[in-house]
Amino acid sequence: MRPAPRPTRRTARDLLALAACGTLLAACGAPAPEDRSGDWRFGDSGDGDVAVELPERPTRVVAYSGVAAALWDYGFEVVGVFGPVKGTGDDRAPQIGDVDTEKVEVLSETYGELGIERLAEVEPDLIVTHAYDDLLWYLPEDKTAQIEAVAPIAAIQVTGVESEKSLKKTADLAVALGVDAESPKIVAARDSFEDALAGLDDAVDANPDLRVTAVSANEADFFVGNAAASAELGLFTRHGVRFPETDAPVKDSFEQLSWEEADKYPTDLLLQDSRPGKVTPAELADIGTWRKLPAVEADQVGAWEVETPYSYDRYAGVVTRLAGEINDADRL
């Protein structure tokens, strides 16, 4: 269920004694003017976004790491990030993409924790995150008013939203922040994504009966991804990839199974959750039931790349890798 449009938000940066006014309205993101003067708008409250209107285009943006990564890909550099940054070992979290974390202020990596004083020191004009229904992702729920006293919050609704729309809206945000809509980076990224989808179509056409299941398995449970509730799995489904119709409630991301039920859905290609901190296929090899799954026995196990930033380039990579895994797999 989409959240109701939010009431007008305070945008005066009280902690910095600045007068940056902002109100919420139902307005779509629009390309920014060449200078910063004039009204600046982004978001559509009718889509469930937290939308903002400001007197001029913001230049100092603090963003959730997944949003920051996409903006960075398009050539807009944020001044601060919150959300996942470090991955496993020396790896970076996939959500942070290519953001130069030596150049920006990493305000928090812990969910629901954000220091107001540190945020104020960065002097942001705007804070951007994702919205899951009415939940502002990674922001502390009990500090919304304090955060808004520093800078207005904009949020892109992602619950129940097709990934194509989230990709476009994030690119629109980059344009609204001053990136040229026809810049080589954006044009090439969009073309790369379209080419990747064409490659996925070809892979599915060549292997139409292949059964694919996305899972997040750990030592205790076997969670099966619900394509009806997943943005990226929904995208793949629209391009012909065959995921099981799970028994999970429509809005639930997973169906939770015991290991005794792990073979509930016949599968030719298994995609295991590849986020940092999740159990890897190599670690799952210690579980006998995992080893006996037909897809595992056939070495047809790939990665389910969850929480990929909504950047055309990054989604192109995800789609291309899936197409390759489908091309390499056989019906079992």
KEMIVO-31016 format. One record per residue: x, y, z of N, C-alpha, C, O in turn; residue in three letters. Coordinates in steps of 0.02 Angstrom, whole numbers, padded with zeros to 5 digits, always signed. Layout:
<sites>
XYZXYZXYZXYZALA ...
</sites>
This chain:
<sites>
+00042-00059+00000+00000+00000+00000+00044+00062+00000+00089+00068+00041MET +00032+00108-00045+00071+00168-00048+00054+00214+00010-00003+00217+00032ARG +00105+00250+00036+00091+00296+00090+00052+00355+00064+00057+00373+00006PRO +00011+00385+00108-00025+00446+00089+00024+00502+00079+00077+00502+00110ALA +00007+00551+00036+00052+00609+00028+00067+00640+00096+00023+00645+00139PRO +00130+00660+00106+00151+00686+00170+00132+00759+00178+00127+00795+00128ARG +00123+00782+00239+00109+00853+00251+00171+00894+00235+00226+00868+00228PRO +00160+00959+00228+00216+01004+00214+00271+00994+00265+00258+00989+00325THR +00334+00990+00239+00391+00977+00283+00429+01041+00298+00435+01085+00255ARG +00454+01047+00359+00497+01103+00376+00562+01096+00339+00590+01041+00336ARG +00588+01149+00310+00651+01145+00274+00702+01196+00298+00757+01198+00272THR +00684+01237+00348+00734+01284+00375+00788+01245+00409+00774+01201+00451ALA +00851+01260+00393+00907+01223+00424+00924+01257+00490+00971+01296+00496ARG +00883+01239+00541+00889+01273+00606+00958+01265+00636+00985+01311+00666ASP +00987+01205+00627+01051+01193+00659+01106+01235+00628+01159+01245+00658LEU +01094+01260+00568+01144+01300+00534+01123+01373+00527+01159+01414+00500LEU +01064+01388+00553+01036+01456+00551+01032+01482+00480+01048+01540+00467ALA +01011+01439+00434+01002+01459+00365+00929+01457+00348+00890+01422+00381LEU +00909+01494+00298+00838+01498+00280+00826+01464+00214+00810+01498+00165ALA +00831+01398+00212+00816+01362+00150+00746+01336+00156+00734+01287+00191ALA +00698+01368+00122+00628+01349+00128+00614+01292+00081+00645+01287+00028CYS +00567+01248+00099+00547+01194+00055+00480+01167+00075+00465+01162+00134GLY +00439+01150+00026+00375+01119+00040+00367+01059-00004+00397+01054-00058THR +00327+01011+00019+00312+00953-00020+00258+00969-00070+00212+01007-00054LEU +00262+00940-00129+00207+00946-00175+00209+00887-00222+00260+00853-00227LEU +00153+00876-00256+00151+00821-00304+00177+00847-00370+00139+00871-00412ALA +00243+00841-00380+00273+00866-00442+00326+00818-00465+00363+00792-00425ALA +00329+00807-00530+00378+00761-00558+00446+00796-00561+00449+00857-00566CYS +00501+00757-00558+00567+00784-00567+00573+00814-00636+00549+00786-00685GLY +00605+00872-00641+00611+00907-00705+00684+00925-00715+00720+00935-00666ALA +00707+00931-00778+00775+00951-00792+00791+01018-00760+00749+01063-00758PRO +00852+01024-00734+00870+01085-00700+00887+01140-00750+00911+01125-00805ALA +00876+01203-00731+00898+01258-00774+00973+01263-00773+01006+01232-00732PRO +01001+01303-00819+01074+01309-00824+01103+01341-00760+01158+01323-00740GLU +01068+01388-00729+01092+01415-00666+01049+01388-00609+01003+01348-00621ASP +01064+01410-00549+01029+01382-00490+00966+01420-00473+00929+01400-00428ARG +00952+01474-00507+00895+01516-00488+00829+01484-00510+00827+01443-00555SER +00776+01504-00477+00710+01479-00494+00692+01419-00452+00735+01390-00418GLY +00628+01399-00453+00605+01342-00414+00637+01278-00438+00649+01268-00497ASP +00652+01234-00390+00679+01168-00405+00632+01117-00375+00613+01122-00316TRP +00613+01068-00414+00566+01017-00392+00593+00948-00407+00627+00937-00458ARG +00577+00901-00364+00591+00831-00379+00543+00786-00341+00526+00800-00283PHE +00522+00732-00374+00480+00682-00342+00407+00689-00360+00384+00742-00381GLY +00371+00635-00351+00299+00633-00366+00264+00599-00308+00267+00538-00300ASP +00231+00639-00266+00197+00610-00208+00142+00563-00228+00122+00520-00189SER +00116+00571-00290+00066+00524-00315+00094+00454-00325+00057+00405-00325GLY +00160+00449-00335+00194+00385-00341+00217+00358-00273+00245+00304-00269ASP +00205+00396-00221+00228+00376-00155+00296+00406-00137+00322+00391-00083GLY +00325+00448-00182+00388+00481-00165+00377+00531-00109+00321+00555-00098ASP +00430+00548-00075+00431+00608-00034+00460+00662-00079+00520+00663-00093VAL +00418+00708-00103+00437+00757-00152+00456+00823-00119+00432+00839-00065ALA +00499+00861-00153+00520+00925-00125+00518+00980-00177+00523+00967-00237VAL +00509+01041-00153+00517+01100-00194+00562+01148-00156+00550+01162-00098GLU +00613+01174-00190+00661+01219-00159+00667+01282-00201+00649+01282-00260LEU +00691+01336-00171+00698+01398-00210+00752+01396-00263+00750+01435-00310PRO +00800+01350-00257+00852+01344-00307+00879+01272-00307+00867+01234-00260GLU +00915+01256-00360+00941+01188-00366+00993+01174-00312+01040+01214-00304ARG +00986+01119-00275+01036+01102-00224+01101+01079-00256+01101+01049-00309PRO +01156+01093-00222+01221+01071-00247+01257+01026-00197+01299+00986-00216THR +01239+01031-00134+01270+00989-00082+01219+00938-00060+01173+00952-00022ARG +01228+00877-00084+01179+00824-00073+01210+00768-00031+01266+00746-00044VAL +01174+00747+00019+01191+00687+00058+01140+00634+00039+01080+00648+00035VAL +01164+00573+00026+01119+00522-00001+01133+00454+00029+01190+00438+00048ALA +01081+00413+00032+01088+00341+00045+01137+00313-00006+01137+00335-00063TYR +01179+00267+00014+01234+00244-00028+01211+00219-00096+01244+00232-00146SER +01153+00184-00100+01129+00161-00165+01110+00217-00212+01120+00212-00272GLY +01082+00271-00184+01065+00329-00225+01129+00366-00244+01137+00388-00301VAL +01175+00373-00196+01238+00407-00209+01277+00373-00265+01307+00407-00307ALA +01277+00306-00265+01314+00269-00316+01287+00283-00385+01326+00293-00432ALA +01221+00284-00392+01191+00298-00458+01206+00369-00480+01224+00380-00538ALA +01200+00417-00435+01215+00487-00453+01288+00493-00474+01304+00529-00521LEU +01332+00459-00438+01403+00462-00453+01416+00434-00523+01456+00462-00561TRP +01383+00380-00541+01390+00351-00608+01373+00401-00662+01403+00401-00716ASP +01324+00444-00648+01301+00493-00697+01341+00558-00696+01330+00602-00737TYR +01388+00564-00649+01431+00622-00648+01415+00673-00595+01446+00727-00592GLY +01366+00658-00551+01352+00704-00495+01383+00675-00432+01369+00618-00413PHE +01425+00715-00399+01459+00692-00339+01425+00719-00276+01419+00779-00266GLU +01403+00672-00235+01372+00691-00171+01427+00713-00123+01486+00701-00135VAL +01407+00747-00069+01456+00768-00019+01457+00722+00042+01504+00724+00082VAL +01406+00681+00049+01403+00635+00105+01358+00576+00090+01313+00580+00049GLY +01372+00520+00124+01332+00459+00114+01314+00428+00181+01349+00438+00231VAL +01260+00391+00182+01242+00348+00238+01217+00283+00209+01187+00282+00155PHE +01229+00228+00245+01211+00163+00218+01272+00120+00206+01328+00141+00222GLY +01264+00060+00177+01320+00014+00169+01377+00044+00128+01366+00075+00076PRO +01437+00035+00153+01498+00057+00118+01548+00000+00114+01573-00016+00060VAL +01561-00032+00170+01609-00087+00172+01574-00153+00162+01519-00164+00188LYS +01606-00197+00123+01579-00263+00112+01616-00314+00155+01637-00298+00211GLY +01623-00374+00129+01659-00427+00164+01734-00419+00152+01755-00410+00095THR +01773-00423+00205+01846-00416+00198+01864-00347+00172+01843-00296+00201GLY +01902-00346+00118+01922-00282+00088+01874-00259+00034+01885-00207+00003ASP +01821-00297+00022+01774-00278-00031+01731-00220-00009+01721-00207+00050ASP +01704-00185-00059+01656-00132-00047+01586-00161-00052+01574-00209-00089ARG +01540-00132-00015+01470-00152-00021+01445-00135-00091+01463-00082-00117ALA +01405-00178-00122+01381-00163-00190+01340-00099-00193+01338-00067-00245PRO +01309-00081-00138+01267-00021-00139+01306+00043-00150+01279+00092-00176GLN +01370+00045-00132+01408+00107-00135+01439+00119-00204+01461+00174-00219ILE +01440+00067-00246+01465+00076-00315+01535+00105-00317+01579+00080-00282GLY +01545+00156-00358+01611+00187-00367+01619+00252-00329+01665+00290-00342ASP +01575+00265-00282+01581+00327-00243+01650+00329-00209+01670+00281-00177VAL +01685+00384-00216+01751+00392-00185+01741+00408-00111+01728+00466-00093ASP +01747+00358-00070+01733+00367+00001+01789+00404+00038+01781+00422+00096THR +01844+00417+00003+01896+00460+00032+01879+00533+00020+01905+00578+00053GLU +01834+00545-00028+01818+00613-00049+01754+00638-00016+01745+00699-00008LYS +01710+00592+00004+01646+00612+00034+01645+00594+00108+01686+00555+00131VAL +01599+00623+00143+01591+00609+00215+01546+00547+00223+01488+00548+00203GLU +01573+00495+00253+01534+00435+00269+01502+00447+00338+01537+00443+00389VAL +01438+00461+00339+01405+00483+00400+01383+00425+00444+01384+00430+00506LEU +01365+00369+00414+01344+00311+00453+01337+00251+00406+01314+00257+00350SER +01358+00193+00432+01347+00131+00395+01296+00087+00430+01279+00033+00406GLU +01272+00109+00487+01226+00069+00528+01154+00091+00516+01139+00150+00517THR +01111+00042+00504+01041+00058+00491+01010+00095+00550+01017+00075+00607TYR +00976+00150+00535+00940+00187+00586+00982+00231+00630+00958+00257+00680GLY +01046+00240+00612+01089+00283+00652+01118+00338+00607+01148+00323+00555GLU +01107+00400+00626+01135+00457+00590+01143+00515+00638+01094+00541+00665LEU +01206+00534+00649+01219+00588+00696+01198+00656+00668+01222+00675+00614GLY +01155+00691+00703+01129+00755+00678+01184+00807+00674+01187+00845+00626ILE +01229+00809+00724+01282+00859+00723+01329+00847+00664+01350+00894+00630GLU +01347+00784+00653+01391+00769+00596+01358+00787+00531+01390+00814+00485ARG +01293+00772+00525+01256+00789+00465+01257+00865+00455+01268+00888+00399LEU +01246+00903+00508+01245+00976+00502+01312+01003+00481+01315+01053+00444ALA +01366+00972+00503+01433+00995+00485+01446+00990+00410+01486+01029+00383GLU +01413+00944+00377+01421+00935+00304+01385+00990+00266+01400+01002+00207VAL +01337+01023+00298+01298+01077+00268+01263+01057+00203+01273+01089+00152GLU +01223+01004+00206+01188+00983+00145+01130+01030+00127+01100+01061+00171PRO +01116+01035+00063+01056+01069+00039+00997+01021+00033+00939+01042+00035ASP +01013+00956+00028+00962+00905+00015+00986+00838+00039+01046+00823+00034LEU +00941+00798+00065+00954+00729+00085+00909+00684+00044+00849+00697+00039ILE +00938+00632+00014+00899+00588-00031+00907+00516-00009+00962+00493+00006VAL +00851+00480-00007+00853+00408+00008+00798+00373-00031+00763+00404-00072THR +00790+00309-00019+00734+00271-00046+00678+00269+00006+00690+00277+00066HIS +00618+00260-00018+00561+00249+00027+00534+00179+00015+00521+00159-00042ALA +00526+00142+00069+00492+00077+00067+00424+00088+00101+00420+00089+00162TYR +00372+00097+00060+00309+00123+00085+00324+00190+00120+00348+00236+00088ASP +00310+00196+00185+00323+00260+00218+00388+00259+00259+00399+00304+00300ASP +00429+00208+00249+00492+00203+00285+00548+00236+00245+00560+00218+00187LEU +00582+00284+00275+00638+00318+00242+00701+00277+00256+00724+00273+00312LEU +00727+00246+00203+00777+00195+00210+00841+00220+00243+00871+00270+00222TRP +00861+00185+00295+00922+00196+00334+00920+00258+00379+00967+00269+00417TYR +00868+00298+00375+00863+00355+00419+00828+00336+00485+00780+00297+00483LEU +00851+00362+00541+00818+00346+00605+00747+00374+00607+00736+00433+00596PRO +00699+00330+00620+00629+00350+00617+00611+00403+00670+00566+00443+00660GLU +00647+00402+00726+00630+00448+00780+00666+00515+00774+00661+00557+00819ASP +00703+00525+00719+00741+00588+00712+00724+00625+00647+00762+00668+00625LYS +00668+00608+00617+00650+00639+00553+00647+00715+00559+00675+00750+00516THR +00615+00741+00610+00609+00813+00618+00677+00846+00627+00689+00900+00600ALA +00721+00814+00665+00787+00842+00676+00827+00843+00611+00864+00890+00597GLN +00820+00789+00572+00855+00786+00508+00830+00840+00461+00869+00873+00426ILE +00764+00849+00460+00734+00899+00416+00751+00970+00437+00746+01017+00397GLU +00771+00979+00500+00793+01045+00523+00862+01062+00493+00881+01120+00491ALA +00898+01010+00471+00963+01020+00439+00953+01031+00364+00982+01077+00335VAL +00913+00988+00333+00901+00993+00260+00838+00954+00243+00822+00906+00278ALA +00803+00973+00190+00743+00936+00170+00761+00866+00145+00816+00854+00120PRO +00714+00821+00153+00723+00751+00132+00680+00738+00070+00621+00755+00068ILE +00712+00709+00019+00675+00683-00038+00685+00607-00039+00739+00583-00022ALA +00634+00570-00057+00640+00497-00059+00604+00469-00120+00549+00489-00137ALA +00638+00422-00153+00611+00388-00211+00577+00324-00188+00609+00280-00160ILE +00512+00319-00200+00474+00260-00180+00496+00200-00221+00497+00203-00283GLN +00513+00144-00188+00534+00084-00224+00489+00024-00210+00493-00025-00246VAL +00448+00027-00159+00403-00029-00145+00349-00033-00199+00313+00015-00212THR +00344-00092-00230+00293-00102-00281+00306-00064-00345+00261-00058-00387GLY +00367-00039-00354+00384+00001-00413+00430-00040-00458+00479-00069-00435VAL +00414-00043-00523+00456-00080-00570+00525-00048-00574+00532+00013-00571GLU +00576-00090-00582+00644-00065-00582+00656-00016-00639+00696+00031-00631SER +00623-00025-00696+00631+00022-00751+00611+00092-00730+00644+00141-00749GLU +00558+00098-00691+00536+00164-00668+00585+00193-00618+00599+00253-00620LYS +00610+00152-00573+00659+00176-00524+00724+00197-00558+00755+00246-00538SER +00744+00161-00610+00803+00180-00648+00793+00248-00680+00837+00291-00677LEU +00736+00258-00712+00723+00321-00745+00719+00378-00695+00745+00433-00706LYS +00685+00366-00639+00677+00419-00590+00744+00439-00560+00755+00498-00545LYS +00789+00391-00550+00855+00408-00523+00896+00447-00573+00931+00493-00555THR +00891+00428-00637+00924+00467-00690+00895+00537-00693+00931+00586-00704ALA +00829+00542-00685+00796+00608-00684+00822+00651-00627+00829+00712-00634ASP +00836+00619-00570+00863+00656-00513+00931+00685-00531+00946+00743-00516LEU +00974+00644-00564+01039+00670-00585+01032+00730-00631+01068+00779-00624ALA +00985+00726-00677+00972+00782-00723+00947+00843-00685+00968+00899-00697VAL +00901+00831-00638+00875+00886-00598+00929+00920-00557+00924+00979-00541ALA +00981+00882-00540+01037+00909-00502+01090+00942-00546+01141+00966-00521LEU +01077+00943-00611+01122+00980-00655+01159+00940-00707+01195+00969-00748GLY +01153+00874-00706+01186+00832-00757+01149+00840-00823+01087+00840-00824VAL +01185+00845-00878+01156+00851-00944+01120+00786-00962+01151+00732-00960ASP +01056+00790-00979+01017+00730-00995+01045+00693-01055+01036+00632-01061ALA +01080+00728-01099+01110+00697-01158+01185+00690-01151+01221+00686-01200GLU +01209+00690-01089+01281+00682-01078+01303+00613-01101+01263+00566-01098SER +01365+00605-01124+01389+00539-01146+01379+00485-01094+01363+00428-01111PRO +01387+00502-01030+01380+00451-00977+01309+00424-00974+01298+00364-00972LYS +01260+00469-00976+01190+00447-00970+01168+00411-01034+01135+00359-01030ILE +01185+00438-01091+01165+00407-01154+01196+00337-01161+01162+00289-01179VAL +01261+00332-01146+01295+00267-01152+01267+00217-01102+01259+00158-01118ALA +01252+00241-01041+01225+00196-00990+01157+00169-01010+01143+00110-01003ALA +01115+00214-01035+01048+00193-01056+01052+00143-01114+01016+00093-01116ARG +01096+00157-01162+01106+00111-01219+01132+00044-01196+01111-00008-01221ASP +01178+00045-01148+01206-00017-01121+01152-00059-01089+01151-00121-01097SER +01107-00027-01052+01052-00063-01020+01005-00094-01072+00986-00152-01066PHE +00988-00056-01124+00944-00082-01176+00978-00141-01212+00945-00190-01228GLU +01043-00135-01225+01079-00190-01257+01080-00252-01213+01073-00308-01237ASP +01088-00241-01148+01088-00298-01101+01021-00333-01100+01018-00394-01098ALA +00967-00295-01101+00900-00325-01103+00890-00365-01167+00859-00418-01166LEU +00915-00339-01223+00911-00376-01286+00949-00442-01281+00928-00493-01307ALA +01007-00440-01247+01046-00500-01237+01010-00550-01193+01014-00611-01204GLY +00974-00525-01142+00935-00570-01100+00878-00601-01139+00863-00660-01132LEU +00845-00561-01181+00792-00588-01224+00818-00645-01267+00786-00696-01274ASP +00877-00635-01296+00907-00687-01338+00922-00750-01298+00911-00805-01322ASP +00948-00741-01237+00965-00798-01195+00903-00838-01177+00903-00899-01179ALA +00849-00803-01160+00786-00837-01143+00757-00871-01204+00730-00926-01199VAL +00760-00839-01262+00735-00869-01323+00772-00934-01339+00742-00982-01365ASP +00837-00936-01323+00877-00995-01337+00868-01050-01285+00884-01107-01297ALA +00841-01032-01227+00834-01080-01171+00768-01067-01136+00767-01052-01076ASN +00712-01072-01172+00648-01048-01146+00619-01088-01088+00578-01062-01050PRO +00640-01150-01081+00611-01192-01028+00651-01193-00964+00634-01228-00917ASP +00705-01154-00962+00748-01154-00903+00711-01126-00843+00680-01073-00846LEU +00714-01162-00787+00681-01142-00725+00733-01111-00679+00783-01142-00662ARG +00720-01049-00659+00768-01011-00618+00737-00995-00550+00679-00975-00547VAL +00775-01005-00497+00751-00988-00430+00804-00945-00396+00862-00964-00393THR +00783-00888-00369+00827-00845-00330+00815-00859-00256+00758-00861-00233ALA +00869-00870-00219+00863-00889-00149+00911-00848-00106+00961-00821-00130VAL +00895-00845-00042+00941-00819+00008+00945-00872+00062+00908-00871+00112SER +00991-00918+00052+00996-00977+00096+01049-00964+00150+01100-00933+00137ALA +01034-00989+00209+01084-00987+00263+01083-01054+00299+01048-01100+00278ASN +01121-01059+00353+01126-01124+00387+01059-01148+00415+01050-01208+00422GLU +01014-01102+00430+00951-01121+00463+00892-01125+00416+00848-01168+00425ALA +00889-01082+00366+00829-01076+00325+00846-01069+00251+00903-01055+00232ASP +00795-01080+00211+00801-01076+00138+00747-01027+00114+00689-01046+00108PHE +00767-00965+00101+00719-00913+00081+00717-00910+00004+00768-00900-00028PHE +00657-00917-00024+00648-00915-00096+00621-00846-00115+00571-00823-00088VAL +00655-00813-00163+00634-00747-00185+00566-00748-00219+00551-00792-00259GLY +00526-00699-00202+00459-00692-00231+00463-00641-00288+00467-00581-00276ASN +00461-00665-00350+00468-00621-00408+00413-00569-00411+00423-00515-00440ALA +00355-00584-00382+00300-00536-00383+00313-00475-00340+00281-00423-00348ALA +00361-00480-00293+00375-00425-00247+00445-00396-00255+00463-00349-00220ALA +00484-00424-00301+00553-00404-00309+00562-00363-00372+00541-00384-00426SER +00592-00304-00366+00601-00260-00425+00643-00293-00478+00624-00295-00537ALA +00702-00320-00458+00746-00348-00510+00719-00414-00537+00725-00428-00597GLU +00690-00457-00494+00661-00519-00520+00601-00504-00564+00590-00540-00613LEU +00563-00453-00547+00507-00433-00589+00531-00411-00658+00500-00428-00709GLY +00586-00374-00660+00615-00354-00725+00633-00416-00766+00617-00419-00825LEU +00666-00464-00735+00686-00524-00771+00625-00563-00795+00625-00590-00850PHE +00574-00565-00753+00512-00601-00771+00481-00570-00833+00457-00605-00877THR +00480-00504-00836+00451-00470-00895+00490-00484-00958+00465-00472-01013ARG +00550-00508-00951+00590-00527-01009+00595-00603-01017+00640-00629-01050HIS +00547-00637-00987+00538-00708-01001+00572-00757-00956+00563-00818-00964GLY +00610-00734-00906+00643-00781-00860+00589-00814-00817+00544-00781-00792VAL +00595-00880-00809+00543-00919-00774+00562-00928-00701+00603-00971-00684ARG +00532-00889-00657+00538-00898-00585+00476-00933-00559+00423-00927-00589PHE +00481-00968-00504+00422-01002-00477+00371-00952-00449+00389-00899-00424PRO +00308-00970-00454+00256-00931-00420+00254-00957-00348+00224-01010-00335GLU +00284-00920-00304+00290-00944-00235+00224-00938-00197+00177-00907-00221THR +00223-00968-00139+00165-00964-00095+00171-00906-00046+00132-00901+00002ASP +00220-00862-00057+00227-00804-00013+00171-00754-00026+00147-00749-00082ALA +00149-00717+00025+00102-00662+00014+00129-00615-00039+00190-00607-00046PRO +00085-00584-00077+00105-00545-00136+00159-00494-00121+00205-00485-00161VAL +00156-00459-00063+00203-00406-00049+00265-00430-00011+00309-00390+00003LYS +00268-00495+00007+00325-00521+00043+00382-00537-00006+00370-00566-00059ASP +00442-00517+00011+00499-00528-00034+00520-00601-00038+00549-00621-00088SER +00505-00640+00014+00528-00709+00016+00473-00756+00041+00427-00736+00077PHE +00480-00819+00021+00445-00873+00053+00496-00911+00095+00546-00934+00069GLU +00483-00916+00160+00530-00949+00204+00516-01024+00206+00461-01046+00222GLN +00567-01063+00188+00561-01136+00189+00613-01165+00236+00665-01134+00250LEU +00600-01224+00260+00651-01262+00297+00696-01296+00246+00680-01299+00187SER +00753-01320+00269+00797-01355+00223+00765-01419+00196+00781-01441+00141TRP +00720-01448+00235+00685-01508+00211+00640-01492+00152+00621-01537+00114GLU +00622-01428+00144+00578-01406+00089+00617-01373+00032+00587-01345-00014GLU +00683-01376+00034+00724-01338-00013+00714-01357-00085+00728-01318-00131ALA +00688-01417-00097+00676-01439-00166+00603-01429-00186+00580-01460-00234ASP +00567-01386-00151+00496-01375-00165+00484-01353-00237+00436-01375-00269LYS +00528-01310-00263+00519-01284-00331+00574-01313-00377+00633-01298-00367TYR +00555-01354-00426+00605-01382-00472+00645-01326-00504+00618-01277-00530PRO +00711-01334-00503+00755-01279-00524+00813-01305-00566+00844-01355-00550THR +00826-01268-00620+00884-01283-00662+00942-01236-00648+01000-01257-00652ASP +00927-01174-00632+00978-01124-00617+00960-01091-00551+00906-01063-00543LEU +01006-01096-00503+00994-01069-00436+01035-01005-00428+01095-01005-00443LEU +01004-00952-00406+01039-00888-00394+01039-00876-00319+00987-00867-00288LEU +01099-00875-00289+01105-00864-00216+01121-00790-00202+01163-00760-00234GLN +01087-00763-00152+01096-00695-00129+01171-00681-00119+01204-00715-00080ASP +01196-00631-00154+01269-00617-00153+01287-00556-00112+01344-00532-00116SER +01242-00529-00072+01258-00471-00031+01311-00487+00021+01314-00544+00045ARG +01353-00438+00039+01402-00450+00092+01367-00474+00156+01314-00448+00175PRO +01398-00522+00189+01370-00548+00251+01324-00608+00240+01308-00643+00288GLY +01303-00620+00178+01262-00678+00164+01306-00739+00155+01365-00734+00139LYS +01277-00797+00165+01315-00860+00159+01329-00873+00085+01285-00868+00043VAL +01391-00890+00070+01411-00901+00001+01396-00973-00020+01389-01017+00023THR +01392-00987-00085+01383-01056-00108+01437-01103-00081+01424-01160-00065PRO +01499-01078-00076+01553-01119-00050+01540-01138+00023+01554-01195+00043ALA +01514-01092+00062+01498-01106+00132+01437-01152+00138+01433-01193+00183GLU +01390-01144+00092+01331-01187+00092+01348-01259+00075+01309-01305+00088LEU +01406-01270+00044+01426-01337+00024+01433-01384+00084+01434-01445+00075ALA +01437-01357+00144+01441-01399+00204+01373-01429+00222+01369-01474+00264ASP +01320-01405+00189+01252-01429+00203+01234-01482+00151+01232-01468+00091ILE +01221-01542+00175+01208-01597+00129+01149-01585+00083+01152-01602+00024GLY +01096-01555+00109+01036-01543+00069+01052-01495+00011+01027-01503-00044THR +01094-01446+00025+01116-01400-00029+01152-01438-00083+01139-01429-00143TRP +01200-01480-00063+01240-01516-00112+01198-01561-00156+01216-01575-00213ARG +01140-01584-00129+01098-01631-00167+01048-01597-00213+01014-01631-00251LYS +01043-01532-00209+00997-01497-00255+01022-01506-00326+01081-01497-00339LEU +00977-01524-00373+00999-01537-00442+01041-01481-00473+01091-01495-00506PRO +01022-01419-00462+01060-01363-00491+01130-01359-00462+01178-01342-00497ALA +01136-01375-00397+01202-01374-00366+01244-01432-00392+01303-01423-00407VAL +01214-01491-00397+01250-01549-00424+01275-01536-00495+01328-01559-00515GLU +01236-01498-00534+01254-01482-00603+01299-01421-00608+01316-01400-00663ALA +01317-01392-00552+01359-01332-00550+01326-01274-00588+01358-01237-00625ASP +01260-01269-00579+01222-01215-00610+01196-01168-00555+01136-01164-00542GLN +01244-01134-00524+01230-01087-00470+01260-01020-00487+01320-01015-00501VAL +01219-00968-00486+01242-00901-00500+01228-00855-00442+01213-00877-00387GLY +01234-00790-00455+01225-00740-00403+01160-00702-00411+01141-00682-00466ALA +01125-00694-00356+01067-00649-00354+01092-00583-00326+01104-00576-00266TRP +01098-00534-00370+01129-00470-00351+01075-00422-00325+01048-00381-00361GLU +01062-00430-00261+01009-00391-00228+01036-00321-00211+01095-00312-00197VAL +00992-00272-00211+01007-00203-00192+01058-00170-00238+01099-00130-00215GLU +01056-00187-00301+01098-00152-00350+01074-00080-00356+01014-00068-00362THR +01120-00031-00354+01099+00038-00363+01061+00048-00429+01076+00015-00479PRO +01012+00093-00427+00971+00105-00487+01008+00150-00536+00990+00207-00548TYR +01061+00121-00564+01101+00152-00616+01096+00108-00678+01102+00047-00673SER +01086+00138-00735+01080+00098-00797+01142+00055-00808+01135-00002-00829TYR +01201+00082-00794+01262+00044-00803+01263-00018-00758+01280-00072-00781ASP +01246-00009-00695+01250-00065-00648+01197-00117-00663+01209-00177-00657ARG +01137-00095-00682+01086-00144-00701+01105-00180-00765+01089-00238-00774TYR +01139-00145-00810+01162-00178-00872+01209-00235-00855+01205-00288-00885ALA +01253-00224-00807+01299-00277-00786+01262-00337-00756+01278-00394-00772GLY +01213-00323-00713+01174-00376-00682+01137-00417-00735+01138-00479-00734VAL +01105-00383-00782+01066-00416-00834+01112-00457-00879+01095-00513-00898VAL +01170-00429-00897+01217-00464-00940+01242-00528-00907+01248-00580-00939THR +01258-00524-00842+01283-00583-00807+01228-00637-00803+01243-00696-00810ARG +01166-00617-00791+01112-00666-00789+01103-00698-00858+01093-00759-00862LEU +01106-00659-00910+01100-00687-00978+01154-00739-00990+01141-00791-01020ALA +01215-00725-00967+01269-00773-00975+01257-00837-00937+01271-00892-00962GLY +01230-00831-00876+01215-00891-00836+01159-00932-00868+01161-00994-00866GLU +01110-00899-00897+01056-00935-00932+01083-00969-00994+01064-01026-01009ILE +01126-00936-01030+01156-00966-01090+01196-01028-01072+01198-01076-01111ASN +01230-01027-01014+01274-01083-00995+01237-01140-00961+01266-01194-00953ASP +01175-01130-00942+01138-01181-00904+01099-01228-00950+01081-01210-01006ALA +01085-01287-00924+01045-01337-00960+00982-01353-00920+00982-01347-00859ASP +00930-01372-00955+00870-01397-00921+00887-01464-00890+00915-01508-00923ARG +00872-01473-00827+00890-01534-00790+00830-01582-00786+00836-01636-00757LEU 
</sites>
